[in-house]
Amino acid sequence: MTMNRLTTALTAPGRAIYAIQLAGLALAYFLLGKWGLEYASLKPIVSLIWPASGLALAVILLNGVGLWPGIALGAFLVNLSSGIGAASAALIASGNTLEALLAWYILKRLCGFDLTLARTRDVLALLLAASLGAVMAALFGSLAYTTALHRPGDHALLAWWMGDMTGILLLTPLILIWYNPLPRLPPLRWPELLLALGTALWVGKLVFLDASRSGNAAYPAALVLLPVAAWIALRFGRHGATALTFGIAGMGILGTQLGSGLFLASTAFDVMLRGWQYTTLVAVAGLLFAALRNERVQAWQALDQSHQRLEKEVEARTAHLQQTQRQLLGEMASRQRLERHLVEVGEKRRRRFGQDLHDGLGQYLTGLGMMSQGLALALRQKLPELAAQAERLQRVAAEAQTESKRLASSQYPVTLEKLGLRAAIEELMRYCQERDGVQCQLDLLPPGLPDLPATHAIHLYRIVQEALHNAVRHGKARHIGIELHSDVTTLHIRVRDDGDGFDPAAATAADSLGFHLMRQRAAVLGAQLEITSTPGHGSEISVQLPLSSTTQATIDEH
C-alpha cells in the first residue's frame, strides 16, 4: 500500500472508500474472469484470453498498488467458482496478484512509464511488462492446473502465459487511454473516420465471420486488416488504435465460437496460439503506430514552437541591429561633421597663417632686402671692403623673401581663389619643376572642369598638393602626370608618377599622416579616393568626386 493510500485508509471515511474500491475491483475482476473462462481452451481454467489481468494492471497503474487485495480476492473467487478447490484457487490468485505487481514495478519503477502511452518506449515497456508479468501468473497457474487436475502442464504453462499477456495488451491500453477525454475531431475528419470504421468492419467480417474463409483461407484477408489498423492508428491516434484492436479481438472470439474465421484450427491449443499471434501483432503494431504519430505531432509542435521562438528572437535581434545601425549612422554622421569641421578649421588656420606670412614676414623681408641693397650701395663708396658682405646679405634676404612667398602660397593659395583649380594646380607644377627639377605634365580633357564651390576646390587642391609632395620627397619621381576631366556625373583627378613606389599597406598605417589627411578630405567631399602603388614601379592616386555632392556642399556653405 502506498503512503497516500495508507493515510487515506486510516480515517473512517477513508476506510469506507477504500473498502468500496476493493469490493468494486474484486467484483470487476470476478465478472471479467467469468467471461474469460467461457472461452477456456484448456478446461476449466486456462482461457484463450484473460481480460482480468489487463483490468488489474490498469487499476493499480491509475490508483496505486494499495488495491492489490481486490485483485487477490477477485482472482480467488473466480477460480474457486470453476470447481478446482480453495487451495488451487488461492495459488492461482497469488500468481495473478504477483503478475500485476511485477508488471507495475517494471513499468513505474524501471521504465518510467507514461500512462498515456504517448511514446514508443512506453509501448515497448508495456510489452516487456506483459511478457514478464504473465510468466508469474503462468508459473503459479500451471502448477495449480497440474496438481488439481492431474494433467500435463506443458501446454498449460504456454497457454496461460499467452492468455494473460493478451489480456494485458488488449485491456490495459484501452483503459489507460480511454480514461482520458477523447480528443475533439474536426468536422472534416468525420467522413474519413466513418470510412475507416466501415472498411475495418467489412474486412473484419471477411476475416472472422465468413464461414467460407476459415483457418488458413482467411489469411489473405487478415493481411489486408493490418494496413487498415495502421491507417486508423496513424490518423486517429491511440483511441482509434485501442478501440480497433479490442474490436478485432472480439470479432475473432465471436467467429471462433461460430465456427469460422482466422483463428479456427483443429485443436483448442492451436486456436489459442493463432488468436494470440494475430491479436498481439495487431495490438502492438497499432500502439506503436499511434505512438509514432503522437511523437511526430509533438516533434512538429516543438519545431513550430522553436520556429516561432526563433522568429521572435530574429525580430528582436533585427530590431536591435536596426537600432544599433541607426546609432552607428548617427555616430558616423557626427564623426563626418566633426572631421569636416576640423578640416575646415585647419584650412582656415593655414589660410590665416599664409596671409600673416605674406603680409607680415614677407613685408619685413622685402624691407630687409631694400635696406641691404641701400647699404651695399653706400658701402661701395665709403667702405668697399664691406660691400661684398652687404651684397651677400641682400641675396640672402631675396632668397628668404622668395621662400616666404612659396610658403605663403602653399598655405594660402591666392591663385586658387582668383583663377581657379586648374591655375592653382599649374602653379604647383611650376614650383615642382623649378625647385625639384621634376618634369610635370597636365592633361585637361574636355569638357574641362565644372564650377566648384570654394570648399571643394581647396580640398581637391590639397589632395593634389600632398600627392606631388609624396611623389617628389618620398618616391624620388622624375616625371609626374596629372589628368583632369569630368563627365556628366563625376569629376576625375588622377596623379601618376614614375617614382620608387611604396607598399600599399603604408596608405592605411596609423603614422601615414599625409594619406590620412587625403582620405579625410575625400570623405568630407563625399569623394572616392584610391591609392595604388607597386614598389619600384611608381604610384597612382585618383579621386572621383560625384558632381551632385557639390550642389549639396554649396547649400551647406550657405
C-alpha positions in Angstrom: 0.0 0.0 0.0 1.4 3.4 -0.9 1.7 6.2 1.7 -1.2 8.2 0.2 -3.5 5.1 0.2 -2.4 4.2 3.8 -3.0 7.8 5.0 -6.5 7.8 3.5 -7.3 4.4 4.9 -6.5 5.4 8.5 -9.5 7.7 8.7 -13.1 6.3 9.0 -14.3 7.9 5.7 -11.1 6.8 4.0 -11.6 3.2 5.2 -15.1 3.1 3.8 -13.9 4.4 0.4 -11.1 2.0 0.4 -13.4 -0.9 1.1 -15.7 0.1 -1.7 -12.8 0.3 -4.1 -11.5 -3.1 -3.1 -15.0 -4.6 -3.5 -15.5 -2.9 -6.8 -12.2 -4.1 -8.1 -12.9 -7.7 -6.9 -16.3 -7.7 -8.5 -15.0 -6.4 -11.8 -12.2 -8.9 -11.8 -14.6 -11.7 -11.0 -17.0 -10.8 -13.8 -14.2 -10.4 -16.4 -12.7 -13.7 -15.2 -16.0 -15.5 -15.6 -16.3 -14.1 -19.1 -12.8 -15.3 -19.8 -13.5 -18.8 -18.5 -16.3 -19.1 -21.0 -13.6 -19.3 -23.7 -11.3 -21.6 -21.9 -9.1 -23.5 -24.3 -7.9 -26.0 -21.6 -10.9 -26.6 -19.4 -11.8 -25.4 -17.0 -9.3 -22.6 -16.1 -6.9 -21.9 -19.0 -8.5 -19.3 -21.2 -8.0 -18.1 -24.7 -7.9 -14.5 -23.3 -7.8 -13.3 -19.7 -9.0 -9.7 -19.7 -9.0 -9.6 -15.9 -5.2 -9.3 -16.0 -5.4 -6.2 -18.1 -8.0 -4.7 -15.7 -5.9 -5.4 -12.7 -2.7 -3.8 -14.1 -4.7 -0.7 -15.4 -6.3 -0.1 -12.0 -3.1 -0.2 -9.9 -1.4 2.0 -12.5 -4.2 4.5 -12.1 -4.8 4.2 -8.4 -1.7 2.7 -6.8 -0.6 -0.8 -5.7 -2.7 -0.4 -2.4 -5.6 -2.0 -4.3 -3.8 -5.4 -4.7 -6.1 -7.1 -2.1 -9.0 -6.5 -4.5 -7.1 -8.3 -7.3 -6.3 -11.2 -5.0 -9.9 -11.5 -3.8 -11.4 -11.4 -7.3 -8.9 -13.9 -8.7 -9.6 -16.3 -5.8 -13.3 -16.1 -6.2 -13.4 -16.6 -9.9 -11.0 -19.6 -9.8 -12.9 -21.1 -6.8 -16.1 -20.9 -8.9 -14.5 -23.1 -11.5 -14.6 -26.0 -9.0 -10.8 -26.6 -8.6 -10.7 -26.2 -4.8 -9.7 -23.5 -2.4 -6.0 -24.3 -2.3 -5.6 -24.3 -6.1 -7.7 -21.2 -6.3 -5.5 -19.4 -3.7 -2.4 -20.5 -5.6 -3.7 -19.1 -8.9 -4.9 -15.9 -7.2 -1.3 -15.5 -5.8 0.1 -15.7 -9.3 -2.5 -13.3 -10.7 -1.7 -10.8 -7.9 2.1 -11.1 -8.3 1.6 -10.7 -12.1 0.0 -7.3 -11.7 2.5 -6.2 -9.0 5.5 -7.3 -11.1 4.2 -5.6 -14.2 3.5 -2.4 -12.2 7.1 -2.4 -10.8 8.6 -2.9 -14.2 6.6 0.0 -15.7 6.7 2.5 -12.9 10.0 1.8 -11.2 12.2 0.6 -14.0 10.9 2.1 -17.3 9.4 5.5 -16.3 6.1 4.5 -17.9 3.7 7.2 -19.2 0.1 6.2 -18.6 -1.0 7.8 -21.9 1.4 5.5 -23.9 2.4 8.6 -25.9 5.9 7.3 -26.7 7.2 4.2 -28.5 9.3 3.4 -25.4 6.1 3.2 -23.4 4.6 0.6 -25.8 7.7 -1.5 -25.7 7.8 -1.2 -21.9 4.2 -2.4 -21.7 5.1 -5.4 -24.0 8.0 -6.2 -21.7 5.9 -5.9 -18.5 3.1 -8.0 -20.0 5.5 -10.7 -21.1 7.3 -11.0 -17.7 4.2 -10.4 -15.6 2.4 -13.1 -17.4 5.2 -15.5 -16.7 4.5 -15.2 -12.9 0.8 -16.0 -13.4 1.6 -18.9 -15.8 4.0 -20.5 -13.3 1.5 -20.5 -10.4 -1.5 -21.3 -12.7 0.2 -24.2 -14.5 1.3 -25.6 -11.1 -2.3 -25.4 -9.8 -3.6 -26.9 -13.1 -1.2 -29.9 -12.8 -1.8 -30.6 -9.2 -5.6 -30.0 -9.1 -6.5 -31.7 -12.3 -3.5 -34.2 -12.6 -2.9 -33.2 -16.2 0.4 -32.4 -18.1 1.3 -28.8 -17.6 3.4 -28.1 -20.7 0.6 -26.7 -22.8 -1.0 -25.1 -19.7 2.1 -23.0 -19.0 2.3 -21.6 -22.5 -1.4 -21.2 -22.9 -1.7 -19.5 -19.5 1.1 -17.1 -20.4 -0.4 -16.2 -23.8 -3.9 -15.7 -22.3 -2.7 -13.3 -19.6 -0.3 -11.5 -21.9 -3.1 -10.9 -24.4 -5.4 -9.6 -21.7 -2.8 -7.1 -20.6 -2.0 -5.9 -24.2 -5.7 -5.6 -25.0 -7.4 -4.2 -21.9 -4.7 -2.2 -20.1 -4.1 0.3 -23.0 -7.8 0.5 -23.7 -8.5 1.5 -20.0 -5.5 3.8 -19.7 -6.1 5.7 -23.0 -9.9 5.9 -22.8 -9.6 7.1 -19.2 -8.6 10.4 -20.7 -11.0 12.5 -22.7 -11.5 11.7 -26.3 -9.8 14.4 -28.5 -12.2 16.6 -30.4 -12.3 15.5 -34.0 -12.6 18.2 -36.7 -15.8 18.0 -38.7 -13.9 17.4 -41.9 -12.4 14.2 -40.4 -15.7 12.5 -39.6 -16.2 11.2 -43.2 -12.7 9.6 -43.0 -13.5 8.1 -39.6 -16.7 6.6 -40.9 -14.9 5.3 -44.0 -12.1 3.7 -41.8 -14.6 2.1 -39.5 -16.7 0.8 -42.4 -13.6 -0.6 -44.0 -12.4 -2.3 -40.7 -15.9 -3.9 -40.2 -16.1 -5.1 -43.7 -12.6 -6.6 -43.7 -13.1 -8.0 -40.2 -16.3 -9.7 -41.3 -14.3 -11.4 -44.2 -11.5 -12.4 -41.8 -13.5 -13.7 -38.8 -17.2 -14.1 -39.7 -17.2 -15.5 -43.2 -17.7 -19.3 -43.0 -16.2 -19.7 -46.5 -12.8 -18.3 -45.2 -11.9 -20.2 -42.1 -8.5 -21.1 -40.9 -5.7 -20.6 -43.5 -8.3 -19.5 -46.1 -8.8 -16.3 -44.1 -5.1 -15.4 -44.0 -5.0 -13.2 -47.2 -7.9 -11.1 -45.9 -6.2 -10.9 -42.5 -3.2 -9.3 -44.1 -5.5 -6.6 -45.5 -6.7 -5.8 -42.0 -3.1 -4.8 -40.9 -2.8 -1.7 -43.1 -6.3 -0.7 -42.1 -5.2 -0.9 -38.5 -2.1 1.2 -39.3 -4.4 3.8 -41.1 -6.7 4.1 -38.1 -3.7 4.3 -35.7 -1.9 7.0 -37.7 -4.9 9.1 -38.5 -6.9 8.7 -35.3 -4.3 8.1 -32.7 -4.2 5.9 -29.6 -8.0 5.9 -29.0 -8.6 4.6 -32.5 -5.8 2.0 -32.3 -7.0 0.5 -29.0 -10.7 0.5 -30.0 -9.9 -1.3 -33.2 -7.7 -3.8 -31.5 -10.4 -4.6 -29.0 -12.9 -4.9 -31.8 -10.7 -7.3 -33.7 -10.2 -9.5 -30.6 -14.0 -9.5 -30.0 -14.8 -10.4 -33.7 -12.1 -13.1 -33.5 -13.6 -14.7 -30.4 -17.1 -14.5 -31.9 -16.0 -16.0 -35.1 -14.3 -18.9 -33.3 -17.4 -19.6 -31.3 -19.5 -19.6 -34.5 -17.0 -22.0 -36.2 -15.5 -19.6 -38.7 -12.6 -17.1 -39.1 -8.9 -16.9 -39.0 -8.4 -18.5 -35.5 -10.3 -21.7 -36.3 -8.0 -24.8 -36.0 -8.1 -28.5 -35.3 -7.2 -28.3 -31.6 -8.1 -25.8 -28.8 -4.5 -25.0 -28.2 -3.9 -24.2 -31.9 -7.0 -21.9 -31.8 -5.4 -20.1 -28.8 -2.0 -19.9 -30.5 -3.4 -18.3 -33.6 -5.5 -15.9 -31.7 -2.6 -14.9 -29.5 -0.2 -14.4 -32.5 -2.6 -12.2 -34.6 -4.1 -10.3 -31.7 -0.7 -9.5 -30.2 0.6 -8.4 -33.6 -2.3 -6.1 -34.2 -2.3 -4.7 -30.6 1.5 -3.9 -30.6 1.6 -2.6 -34.1 -1.4 -0.3 -33.5 0.0 1.1 -30.3 3.4 1.6 -32.0 1.9 3.4 -35.0 -0.2 5.6 -32.7 2.8 6.4 -30.5 4.9 7.2 -33.6 2.1 9.5 -34.8 2.0 11.2 -31.4 5.7 11.7 -31.3 5.6 13.1 -34.8 2.9 15.5 -33.8 4.9 16.5 -30.7 8.0 16.9 -32.8 6.2 19.2 -35.3 4.7 21.2 -32.4 8.2 21.5 -30.8 9.6 22.5 -34.2 6.8 25.1 -34.7 7.4 26.5 -31.2 11.1 26.6 -31.9 10.3 28.3 -35.2 8.1 30.9 -33.6 10.6 31.5 -30.8 13.4 31.8 -33.4 11.2 34.3 -35.4 10.7 36.3 -32.2 14.4 36.2 -31.5 15.2 37.2 -35.1 12.7 40.1 -34.9 14.2 41.2 -31.6 17.7 40.8 -33.0 16.8 42.7 -36.2 15.2 45.5 -34.2 18.4 45.7 -32.0 20.6 45.7 -35.1 18.4 48.4 -36.7 18.7 50.5 -33.6 22.5 49.9 -33.5 22.7 50.7 -37.2 20.8 54.0 -36.6 23.2 54.8 -33.7 26.2 53.9 -35.9 24.9 56.0 -38.7 24.3 58.9 -36.3 27.8 58.5 -34.9 29.2 58.3 -38.4 27.4 61.4 -39.4 28.6 63.2 -36.2 32.1 62.0 -36.9 31.9 63.2 -40.5 30.6 66.6 -39.4 33.5 66.7 -36.8 36.0 65.7 -39.4 34.7 68.3 -41.8 34.8 70.9 -39.1 38.3 70.0 -38.1 39.5 70.1 -41.7 37.8 73.4 -42.3 39.2 74.8 -39.1 42.7 73.6 -40.1 42.3 75.1 -43.6 41.2 78.4 -42.1 44.2 78.4 -39.8 46.5 77.6 -42.7 44.9 80.4 -44.7 45.4 82.9 -41.9 48.9 81.7 -41.4 49.7 82.2 -45.1 48.2 85.6 -45.0 50.2 86.5 -41.9 53.3 85.1 -43.6 52.7 87.0 -46.8 51.6 90.3 -45.2 53.8 90.2 -42.1 57.0 88.4 -42.6 57.0 88.9 -46.3 56.9 92.7 -45.8 59.7 92.6 -43.3 61.8 90.6 -45.7 61.0 93.0 -48.5 62.1 95.9 -46.3 65.2 94.0 -45.3 66.1 93.4 -48.9 65.7 97.1 -49.8 67.7 98.2 -46.8 70.5 95.7 -47.6 70.6 97.0 -51.2 70.9 100.6 -50.0 73.6 99.5 -47.5 75.6 97.8 -50.3 75.4 100.9 -52.5 76.7 103.1 -49.6 79.5 100.7 -48.7 80.8 100.6 -52.2 81.6 104.3 -52.0 82.8 104.6 -48.4 83.9 101.1 -47.3 84.4 99.0 -50.4 85.9 96.1 -48.3 82.5 95.6 -46.6 80.4 96.0 -49.7 80.7 92.2 -50.6 79.2 91.2 -47.3 76.3 93.6 -47.7 75.6 92.2 -51.2 75.6 88.7 -49.7 73.1 89.9 -47.1 71.0 91.3 -49.9 71.0 87.9 -51.7 70.0 86.1 -48.6 67.2 88.5 -48.0 66.0 87.9 -51.5 66.1 84.1 -51.1 64.2 84.4 -47.8 61.6 86.6 -49.4 61.2 84.0 -52.3 60.9 81.1 -49.8 58.5 83.2 -47.7 56.3 83.7 -50.8 56.4 80.0 -51.6 55.4 79.0 -48.1 52.7 81.6 -48.0 51.4 80.4 -51.3 51.4 76.7 -50.1 49.4 77.8 -47.0 47.2 80.4 -48.7 46.8 79.6 -52.5 45.8 83.0 -53.7 45.8 81.7 -57.3 43.1 79.2 -56.4 40.8 81.9 -55.2 41.5 84.2 -58.1 41.9 81.9 -61.1 40.5 78.5 -60.1 41.7 75.0 -59.5 43.4 74.5 -62.9 45.6 77.6 -62.5 46.5 76.6 -58.9 47.5 73.1 -60.0 49.6 74.5 -62.8 51.3 76.8 -60.3 52.1 73.8 -58.1 53.6 72.0 -61.1 55.8 75.0 -61.9 57.1 75.1 -58.3 58.0 71.4 -58.6 59.8 71.9 -61.9 61.7 75.0 -60.7 62.6 73.8 -57.3 63.0 70.0 -57.7 63.7 69.6 -61.4 60.7 67.2 -61.9 59.0 67.1 -65.2 55.3 67.7 -64.8 52.6 67.3 -67.4 48.9 68.4 -67.1 46.2 66.8 -69.3 42.9 68.6 -69.2 40.4 66.5 -71.1 37.2 68.1 -72.5 34.8 69.4 -71.4 37.2 70.8 -68.8 36.4 71.4 -65.2 33.0 72.4 -63.8 32.4 75.3 -61.4 33.3 74.1 -58.0 32.4 75.5 -54.5 35.4 77.0 -52.7 35.5 74.2 -50.1 35.6 71.6 -52.8 38.3 73.4 -54.8 40.6 73.8 -51.7 40.2 70.2 -50.7 41.0 68.9 -54.2 43.9 71.3 -54.3 45.3 69.9 -51.0 45.0 66.3 -52.2 46.9 67.1 -55.4 49.5 69.1 -53.4 50.0 66.1 -51.0 50.3 63.7 -53.9 53.0 65.9 -55.6 54.8 66.2 -52.2 54.9 62.4 -51.7 56.0 61.7 -55.3 58.9 64.2 -55.0 60.1 63.8 -51.4 59.4 60.0 -50.9 59.1 58.5 -54.3 62.0 60.4 -55.9 59.9 60.7 -59.0 61.3 62.2 -62.3 58.1 62.6 -64.1 54.6 63.4 -62.8 51.4 63.4 -64.8 48.2 65.0 -63.7 44.9 64.3 -65.5 41.8 66.4 -65.0 38.4 65.6 -66.7 34.8 65.4 -65.8 31.7 63.8 -67.3 28.0 64.3 -66.5 28.1 62.9 -63.0 31.7 62.7 -61.8 34.9 64.8 -61.7 38.1 62.7 -62.1 41.5 63.7 -60.9 44.5 61.3 -61.4 48.1 61.9 -60.3 50.7 59.4 -61.7 54.4 59.3 -61.1 57.4 57.1 -62.0 59.0 57.1 -58.6 60.1 54.3 -56.3 56.6 53.4 -55.3 55.6 52.1 -51.8 53.8 49.3 -50.1 50.0 50.0 -50.4 49.7 49.0 -46.7 51.5 52.2 -45.9 48.5 54.1 -47.1 46.4 52.7 -44.2 49.1 52.9 -41.5 48.4 55.0 -38.4 51.6 57.1 -38.8 50.9 58.0 -42.5 49.6 61.4 -41.8 49.6 62.6 -45.4 47.5 59.7 -46.6 45.2 60.0 -43.6 44.6 63.7 -44.4 43.9 62.9 -48.0 41.3 60.3 -47.0 39.7 62.8 -44.6 39.4 65.4 -47.2 37.9 62.9 -49.7 35.4 61.8 -47.0 34.4 65.4 -46.3 33.7 65.9 -50.1 31.9 62.5 -50.4 34.5 61.5 -52.9 36.2 58.2 -53.5 40.0 58.1 -53.1 42.1 55.2 -54.5 45.8 54.8 -53.8 47.6 52.2 -55.8 51.3 51.5 -56.0 53.9 48.9 -56.7 57.4 49.1 -55.2 59.8 50.1 -58.0 57.0 51.0 -60.5 55.6 54.3 -59.3 52.2 55.1 -57.8 48.8 56.5 -58.7 46.4 58.5 -56.7 42.9 59.0 -58.1 39.9 61.0 -56.9 36.3 60.5 -58.1 34.0 63.3 -57.0 30.3 62.9 -57.6 29.2 66.3 -59.0 25.8 66.0 -57.2 27.7 66.3 -53.9 29.0 69.8 -55.0 25.4 71.1 -55.1 24.8 69.8 -51.5 28.1 71.3 -50.4 27.1 74.7 -51.8 23.9 74.5 -49.9 25.8 73.6 -46.7 28.0 76.6 -47.1 25.1 78.9 -47.2 
